[in-house]
Amino acid sequence: MDLGLEGRTVLVTGATGGIGRATARAFAGQGARVAVAYRHRRETAEEFAAELAGEAGEERAFAVPYALDDPASPRWVVAAVERRWGALDILVANAWRWGPRRGPRERFEDVREEEWLPVVSDNLAPAIRTVQCAVAGMRERGWGRIALVSSHNALTGARGQEFYGAAKAGLHGLARSLMWDLGGDGVLVNVVCPGLTTTDRVIVGLPGEVRERELAATPTGRLSDPQDIARALLFLCSAANGNITGEVLTVSGGR
């Protein structure tokens, strides 16, 4: 199957994390030009971009800073891609902020606003801003793909994750309504909703008993790895996807 990604330009936010890295690598493997958006690890992002680009240099990949808590950052990062490559064809909004897990004895109503508001804001508002900045050029060219990376928490819920889940669920509502505005201009927008995924953060930071519990509840008998998520994003953002929009694709082994 020809995915039609050769020469397309792609912006992946949160591209230095597990899912982001796998996604950027998947697009580069199809001949796309990839902007690697990062928050803190500049050297890591630049090394990764150089790896993706190979001998082609910045004609195939480059690293660009992107801050969830800076309202001007989405405009700047989209402009950087368009300035370098002339257009942005595909946006994968993968950057996220993990909030503090509410303790078992801490009641929902006792969580202070200064604790939960940044979690809601940073997991929803930057995606909206970045999409707003990206769609004008896509409309003009009559082609574009947008993928919003959500979380299984938005579907199943999780104790102590009300604020994170609420923000991620907002991405679903964004896609369902935005498809009406963009569909006639050839721009498709979808959500990919990973279940628990074996990123380095999960492998190192999540207690083993939690992983085992999730594994036991997964029909396929294995947790998703970052490449599973990347392949779903690759298809939805490709020319092979001709008419799927406004959908939420769950990648969780049937969980």
C-alpha positions in Angstrom: 0.0 0.0 0.0 1.3 3.4 -1.0 0.9 5.8 1.9 1.7 8.8 -0.2 4.0 10.3 2.4 7.1 10.8 0.3 8.0 14.5 0.5 5.2 15.4 2.9 6.0 17.6 5.8 5.1 16.5 9.3 5.2 18.2 12.7 5.3 15.8 15.7 5.0 17.5 19.1 6.4 15.7 22.1 8.7 13.9 19.7 11.4 13.0 22.2 9.2 10.7 24.2 8.5 7.0 23.5 5.4 7.4 21.3 6.7 10.6 19.7 10.0 9.1 18.7 8.4 6.0 17.2 6.0 8.2 15.3 8.7 10.5 13.9 10.8 7.5 12.9 7.8 5.9 11.2 7.1 9.0 9.1 10.7 9.5 8.2 10.8 5.8 7.1 8.1 6.6 4.6 10.1 9.5 3.1 8.4 12.3 4.9 10.2 15.4 6.2 9.8 15.5 10.0 10.0 18.4 12.4 10.9 17.1 15.9 9.3 19.3 18.5 10.7 19.1 22.0 10.3 20.8 25.3 13.4 20.4 27.4 15.9 18.0 25.8 17.4 20.1 23.0 20.5 18.1 22.5 18.6 14.8 22.5 16.1 16.3 20.0 18.8 17.6 17.7 20.6 14.2 17.8 17.4 12.4 17.0 16.6 14.8 14.1 20.1 14.2 12.7 19.5 10.5 12.9 16.2 10.8 11.0 17.7 13.1 8.4 20.8 11.0 7.7 22.9 12.5 4.9 20.0 14.7 3.7 20.5 17.0 6.7 17.8 19.6 7.5 16.1 18.9 4.2 14.6 15.9 5.9 14.4 16.6 9.6 15.1 19.3 12.2 14.5 19.9 15.8 12.3 22.8 17.0 11.3 23.9 20.6 7.7 23.7 21.6 6.4 24.6 25.1 2.9 23.6 26.3 2.8 26.5 28.8 3.7 29.2 26.2 0.6 30.4 24.2 2.9 31.8 21.5 4.8 28.5 21.0 2.3 26.8 18.6 2.3 29.8 16.2 6.1 29.9 16.3 6.6 26.2 15.7 4.2 26.0 12.8 5.8 29.1 11.3 9.2 27.5 11.6 8.1 24.5 9.6 6.4 26.5 6.9 9.5 28.8 6.7 11.9 25.9 6.2 9.8 23.7 4.0 7.1 26.0 2.6 4.2 24.0 4.0 2.9 21.9 6.8 0.9 18.9 5.6 0.5 16.8 8.7 0.3 17.6 12.4 0.6 14.9 15.1 -0.3 16.6 18.4 1.4 14.3 20.9 2.8 16.6 23.5 1.3 16.1 26.9 1.7 16.9 30.6 1.2 14.2 33.3 -0.5 15.5 36.4 0.1 14.4 40.0 -1.9 11.4 40.8 -4.5 12.1 43.5 -3.7 10.0 46.6 -6.2 7.4 47.8 -7.1 9.5 50.8 -7.3 12.8 49.0 -10.8 13.7 47.9 -11.6 15.1 44.5 -13.0 18.3 46.0 -9.9 18.9 48.0 -7.6 19.2 45.0 -6.6 22.9 44.7 -7.2 24.7 41.5 -3.5 25.7 41.1 -2.8 21.9 41.0 -5.4 20.8 38.5 -5.8 23.8 36.2 -2.3 23.4 34.6 -3.0 19.7 33.9 -6.3 20.6 32.1 -4.9 23.6 30.3 -1.6 22.1 29.1 -3.3 18.9 27.8 -5.9 20.6 25.8 -5.3 24.3 25.0 -1.9 23.8 23.2 -3.4 21.2 20.9 -6.2 23.6 20.0 -3.8 26.4 19.4 -1.5 24.3 17.3 -4.3 23.0 15.1 -5.5 26.6 14.6 -2.1 27.6 13.4 -1.8 24.6 11.1 -5.1 24.5 9.3 -4.9 27.7 7.3 -2.2 26.3 5.0 -3.8 22.9 4.8 -7.1 24.5 3.7 -5.3 26.6 1.1 -3.6 23.5 -0.4 -6.8 21.4 -0.2 -5.0 18.6 1.8 -4.1 18.0 5.3 -4.0 15.4 8.1 -4.3 16.1 11.9 -4.0 13.4 14.6 -4.5 14.2 18.2 -3.0 11.7 20.7 -5.4 11.1 23.6 -5.3 8.5 26.4 -7.3 5.4 27.4 -8.1 7.3 30.6 -10.5 9.5 28.5 -12.6 6.3 27.7 -12.3 4.1 30.8 -11.4 6.6 33.5 -8.9 5.9 36.2 -9.0 6.6 39.9 -7.3 9.9 40.7 -7.0 11.0 37.1 -10.1 13.1 36.7 -8.4 16.2 35.5 -6.0 14.5 33.0 -8.9 12.4 31.7 -11.1 15.4 31.3 -8.5 17.2 29.2 -7.8 14.2 27.0 -11.6 13.7 26.5 -11.7 17.3 25.2 -9.5 16.2 22.3 -12.3 13.8 21.2 -14.9 16.6 21.3 -12.5 18.8 19.3 -12.1 16.2 16.5 -15.8 15.4 16.3 -16.8 19.0 15.8 -13.7 20.1 13.8 -14.3 17.5 11.1 -17.4 19.5 10.0 -15.3 22.6 9.5 -12.4 21.0 7.8 -13.8 18.0 5.8 -14.9 20.0 2.8 -11.4 21.4 2.5 -9.7 18.0 2.3 -8.4 18.1 5.8 -9.0 15.0 8.0 -8.8 15.1 11.8 -8.8 12.0 14.0 -7.8 10.9 17.5 -5.6 8.0 18.5 -6.2 6.7 22.0 -3.4 4.5 23.3 -3.9 2.1 26.2 -1.0 1.5 28.6 2.0 1.6 26.3 5.5 0.2 27.1 7.4 3.4 26.8 10.6 3.9 28.9 8.6 6.0 31.3 6.1 3.2 31.9 8.7 0.5 32.1 10.8 2.4 34.7 8.2 4.4 36.5 5.1 2.3 36.8 4.9 -0.4 39.5 5.2 -3.9 38.2 1.9 -4.9 39.8 0.1 -2.2 37.8 1.5 -3.4 34.5 0.6 -7.0 35.4 -2.9 -6.0 36.2 -3.3 -4.2 32.9 -1.8 -7.1 31.1 -4.2 -9.6 32.6 -7.1 -7.4 31.4 -5.8 -7.1 27.8 -7.4 -9.6 25.4 -4.3 -9.8 23.1 -2.1 -10.8 26.1 0.3 -8.0 25.6 0.5 -4.2 26.1 1.0 -1.9 23.1 4.4 -0.7 22.3 5.2 2.7 20.9 5.4 1.3 17.3 1.8 0.1 17.6 0.7 3.6 18.2 3.0 5.0 15.5 1.6 2.7 12.9 -2.0 3.8 13.6 -0.9 7.5 13.4 0.9 6.8 10.2 -2.1 5.3 8.5 -4.6 8.0 9.6 -2.2 10.8 8.5 -1.5 9.2 5.1 -3.0 9.5 1.7 -4.2 5.9 2.2 -6.7 7.4 4.6 -9.1 9.0 2.1 -12.2 9.5 4.1 -11.8 8.7 7.8 -12.3 11.7 10.0 -13.7 12.6 13.4 -12.9 9.1 14.7 -11.3 7.8 17.9 -9.0 4.8 17.2 -8.2 2.9 20.4 -4.9 1.0 20.3 -5.0 -1.1 23.5 -5.1 -4.7 22.6 -8.8 -4.8 23.0 -8.7 -3.4 26.5 
